[in-house]
Amino acid sequence: MSRAERRAYKRLTKNQDPYSLPATAQRGRGERTRPPRPQRKAGEFRLVTGRFLVWAFGGAAVAGLIGLSLTWPNMPFALYVGLAVAAGWLALAWVVRLVQRRAATMPRPASR
């Protein structure tokens, strides 16, 4: 490192604490000291979770608005279409969730 490079480096690091850890080391230390998250058991499956409810009702709202907007000029009919599409989305979400529950309880095939 030349003298000019050394002076430029000193100017860059002038107001920094020389004993502080780099940001990546601090993040790693925090992750090591945090207690581990509890793991779910292999056979445990919750049918209704907050994440599922947000996904189901949020998707139903979006699908209902799309159905409503596609048939907008015919107002009473458009409202019925929007509600039907939203109900269809909720029914599909519950069917997918029930299939997931069934798949979670099925025994896994032994590896060869």
C-alpha positions in Angstrom: 0.0 0.0 0.0 1.5 3.3 -1.0 1.7 6.3 1.3 -1.1 8.1 -0.6 -3.4 5.0 -0.3 -2.6 4.7 3.4 -3.5 8.4 4.0 -6.7 8.0 2.0 -7.6 4.9 4.0 -7.0 6.8 7.3 -9.2 9.7 6.1 -12.0 7.2 5.4 -11.8 5.4 8.7 -11.0 8.5 10.8 -14.2 8.6 12.9 -14.8 4.9 13.2 -14.3 2.8 16.4 -11.3 0.5 15.7 -12.6 -2.1 18.2 -16.1 -2.4 16.9 -17.1 -5.7 15.2 -18.1 -5.7 11.6 -21.9 -5.6 10.9 -21.9 -9.3 9.8 -20.2 -10.4 13.0 -22.7 -8.6 15.1 -25.6 -10.1 13.2 -24.1 -13.6 13.6 -23.6 -13.1 17.4 -27.2 -12.0 17.8 -28.4 -15.1 16.0 -26.3 -17.4 18.1 -27.6 -15.8 21.4 -31.2 -15.9 20.4 -33.0 -19.0 21.6 -34.0 -21.5 18.8 -37.5 -21.4 17.5 -39.6 -24.4 18.6 -40.0 -26.9 15.8 -43.3 -28.4 14.9 -43.6 -32.2 15.3 -43.7 -34.2 12.1 -47.4 -35.2 12.4 -48.7 -31.9 13.7 -50.9 -29.9 11.4 -53.0 -26.9 12.3 -56.0 -26.5 9.9 -56.6 -22.8 10.6 -53.7 -20.5 11.0 -53.4 -16.7 10.7 -51.4 -17.0 7.5 -54.0 -19.2 5.9 -56.9 -16.9 6.9 -55.0 -13.9 5.4 -54.3 -15.8 2.2 -57.9 -17.1 1.9 -59.8 -13.9 2.7 -57.3 -11.6 0.9 -57.5 -13.8 -2.2 -61.3 -13.9 -2.0 -61.4 -10.1 -1.8 -59.2 -9.7 -4.8 -61.0 -12.4 -6.8 -64.4 -10.9 -5.9 -63.3 -7.5 -7.0 -62.0 -8.9 -10.3 -65.3 -10.7 -10.9 -67.2 -7.6 -10.0 -65.2 -5.4 -12.3 -65.5 -7.7 -15.3 -69.3 -7.5 -15.2 -69.5 -3.9 -13.9 -72.1 -2.2 -16.1 -74.9 -4.7 -15.0 -74.9 -3.6 -11.4 -77.0 -6.1 -9.5 -75.6 -9.0 -11.6 -72.1 -7.7 -11.1 -72.4 -7.8 -7.3 -73.7 -11.4 -7.5 -70.8 -12.5 -9.7 -68.3 -10.9 -7.4 -69.8 -12.6 -4.4 -69.9 -15.9 -6.2 -66.3 -15.6 -7.3 -65.2 -14.8 -3.7 -67.2 -17.7 -2.3 -65.6 -20.0 -5.0 -62.2 -18.8 -3.9 -62.9 -19.5 -0.2 -64.2 -23.0 -1.1 -61.2 -23.7 -3.2 -58.9 -22.5 -0.4 -60.6 -24.8 2.1 -60.4 -27.8 -0.3 -56.7 -27.2 -0.8 -56.2 -26.9 3.0 -58.0 -30.1 3.6 -55.9 -31.9 1.0 -52.8 -30.5 2.7 -54.0 -31.9 6.1 -54.6 -35.3 4.6 -51.2 -35.3 2.9 -49.6 -34.3 6.3 -51.1 -37.3 8.1 -50.2 -39.9 5.4 -47.2 -42.0 6.2 -44.2 -41.3 4.0 -42.7 -44.0 1.9 -39.5 -45.5 3.1 -36.5 -44.4 1.1 -34.6 -47.0 -0.8 
